[in-house]
């Protein structure tokens, strides 16, 4: 089972949390960020399933983040519209000059 969430921004501040309760560990949720800002994750993400976050503007996971999920994919390359919901898998298309940065100095607690 797969679900898609389109967001104008996708930031999780220190002290905030996002919890995905999915039907099974094999289930997945795709967070496609459509806004102009990069995603910064300082807080907590939990899920019993897989979490995919796609933001062509960049993604930063700071050293204050706590991620506890069955699977995680972070990408600055988009996937074709409808591919994920029709197939349950990701297929990346194109290139990106932005980065996924993991372990950056986080926001002060």
GUBA-755392 format. One record per residue (C-alpha): residue number from 1; residue in three letters; x, y, z. Coordinates in Angstrom, 1 decimal, always signed. Layout:
<r NUM "ALA" <X Y Z>> ...
! end
This chain:
<r 1 "UNK" <+0.0 +0.0 +0.0>> <r 2 "UNK" <+1.3 +3.4 -0.9>> <r 3 "UNK" <+0.2 +7.0 -0.2>> <r 4 "UNK" <+1.4 +10.4 -1.6>> <r 5 "UNK" <+1.5 +13.7 +0.3>> <r 6 "UNK" <+2.2 +16.9 -1.6>> <r 7 "UNK" <+3.5 +19.8 +0.5>> <r 8 "UNK" <+4.5 +23.3 -0.1>> <r 9 "UNK" <+7.2 +22.9 +2.5>> <r 10 "UNK" <+8.4 +20.0 +4.6>> <r 11 "UNK" <+10.4 +21.1 +7.7>> <r 12 "UNK" <+10.4 +19.4 +11.1>> <r 13 "UNK" <+11.7 +21.7 +13.8>> <r 14 "UNK" <+13.6 +20.5 +16.9>> <r 15 "UNK" <+10.9 +19.4 +19.4>> <r 16 "UNK" <+8.4 +18.6 +16.7>> <r 17 "UNK" <+7.5 +15.1 +15.4>> <r 18 "UNK" <+5.8 +13.5 +12.5>> <r 19 "UNK" <+4.4 +10.0 +12.9>> <r 20 "UNK" <+3.2 +7.8 +10.0>> <r 21 "UNK" <+1.0 +4.9 +11.0>> <r 22 "UNK" <+0.9 +2.7 +8.0>> <r 23 "UNK" <-0.9 -0.6 +7.4>> <r 24 "UNK" <+2.3 -2.6 +7.4>> <r 25 "UNK" <+6.1 -2.4 +7.4>> <r 26 "UNK" <+5.9 -2.9 +3.6>> <r 27 "UNK" <+3.6 +0.1 +3.2>> <r 28 "UNK" <+5.1 +3.4 +2.1>> <r 29 "UNK" <+4.3 +7.1 +2.1>> <r 30 "UNK" <+5.8 +9.6 -0.5>> <r 31 "UNK" <+6.3 +13.2 +0.6>> <r 32 "UNK" <+6.7 +15.2 -2.5>> <r 33 "UNK" <+7.7 +18.8 -1.7>> <r 34 "UNK" <+6.5 +21.3 -4.3>> <r 35 "UNK" <+7.6 +24.6 -2.7>> <r 36 "UNK" <+10.8 +26.6 -3.3>> <r 37 "UNK" <+12.5 +25.9 +0.0>> <r 38 "UNK" <+14.8 +23.1 +1.0>> <r 39 "UNK" <+13.6 +20.6 +3.6>> <r 40 "UNK" <+15.3 +20.7 +7.0>> <r 41 "UNK" <+14.7 +17.9 +9.5>> <r 42 "UNK" <+15.7 +18.8 +13.1>> <r 43 "UNK" <+12.9 +16.8 +14.8>> <r 44 "UNK" <+11.5 +13.3 +14.9>> <r 45 "UNK" <+10.1 +11.1 +12.2>> <r 46 "UNK" <+8.6 +7.7 +13.1>> <r 47 "UNK" <+6.9 +5.1 +11.0>> <r 48 "UNK" <+6.2 +1.4 +11.0>> <r 49 "UNK" <+6.6 +1.6 +7.2>> <r 50 "UNK" <+8.8 +3.2 +4.6>> <r 51 "UNK" <+9.1 +7.0 +4.2>> <r 52 "UNK" <+10.2 +8.7 +1.0>> <r 53 "UNK" <+10.9 +12.5 +0.9>> <r 54 "UNK" <+11.6 +14.1 -2.5>> <r 55 "UNK" <+12.5 +17.8 -2.6>> <r 56 "UNK" <+14.4 +19.2 -5.7>> <r 57 "UNK" <+15.5 +22.2 -3.6>> <r 58 "UNK" <+17.6 +20.1 -1.2>> <r 59 "UNK" <+17.2 +18.1 +2.1>> <r 60 "UNK" <+19.2 +18.5 +5.3>> <r 61 "UNK" <+18.9 +16.1 +8.2>> <r 62 "UNK" <+20.6 +17.6 +11.2>> <r 63 "UNK" <+22.4 +16.0 +14.1>> <r 64 "UNK" <+19.4 +16.8 +16.3>> <r 65 "UNK" <+17.0 +14.7 +14.1>> <r 66 "UNK" <+15.8 +11.3 +15.3>> <r 67 "UNK" <+14.5 +9.1 +12.5>> <r 68 "UNK" <+13.0 +5.7 +13.3>> <r 69 "UNK" <+11.3 +4.1 +10.3>> <r 70 "UNK" <+11.2 +0.8 +8.4>> <r 71 "UNK" <+12.9 +2.4 +5.4>> <r 72 "UNK" <+14.0 +5.9 +4.3>> <r 73 "UNK" <+14.8 +7.4 +1.0>> <r 74 "UNK" <+15.7 +11.1 +0.7>> <r 75 "UNK" <+16.2 +12.5 -2.8>> <r 76 "UNK" <+16.5 +15.8 -4.7>> <r 77 "UNK" <+15.4 +14.0 -8.0>> <r 78 "UNK" <+11.7 +13.8 -8.7>> <r 79 "UNK" <+9.7 +10.8 -9.8>> <r 80 "UNK" <+7.2 +10.8 -12.6>> <r 81 "UNK" <+3.6 +11.8 -11.6>> <r 82 "UNK" <+1.6 +8.8 -10.7>> <r 83 "UNK" <+4.4 +6.2 -10.9>> <r 84 "UNK" <+4.6 +5.7 -7.2>> <r 85 "UNK" <+0.8 +5.3 -6.7>> <r 86 "UNK" <+0.5 +3.0 -9.7>> <r 87 "UNK" <+3.5 +0.8 -9.0>> <r 88 "UNK" <+4.3 +1.2 -5.3>> <r 89 "UNK" <+8.0 +1.9 -6.2>> <r 90 "UNK" <+10.0 +4.9 -7.1>> <r 91 "UNK" <+11.5 +5.6 -10.5>> <r 92 "UNK" <+13.7 +8.7 -10.4>> <r 93 "UNK" <+13.9 +11.0 -13.5>> <r 94 "UNK" <+16.3 +13.8 -14.3>> <r 95 "UNK" <+19.2 +15.3 -12.4>> <r 96 "UNK" <+19.6 +17.7 -9.6>> <r 97 "UNK" <+22.3 +20.1 -8.5>> <r 98 "UNK" <+21.0 +20.2 -4.9>> <r 99 "UNK" <+22.1 +17.9 -2.2>> <r 100 "UNK" <+20.9 +15.7 +0.6>> <r 101 "UNK" <+23.0 +16.5 +3.6>> <r 102 "UNK" <+23.0 +14.2 +6.7>> <r 103 "UNK" <+24.5 +15.0 +10.0>> <r 104 "UNK" <+24.7 +18.8 +9.6>> <r 105 "UNK" <+24.8 +21.0 +12.8>> <r 106 "UNK" <+21.2 +21.2 +14.0>> <r 107 "UNK" <+19.1 +23.9 +15.4>> <r 108 "UNK" <+19.8 +24.6 +19.1>> <r 109 "UNK" <+17.4 +22.6 +21.4>> 
! end
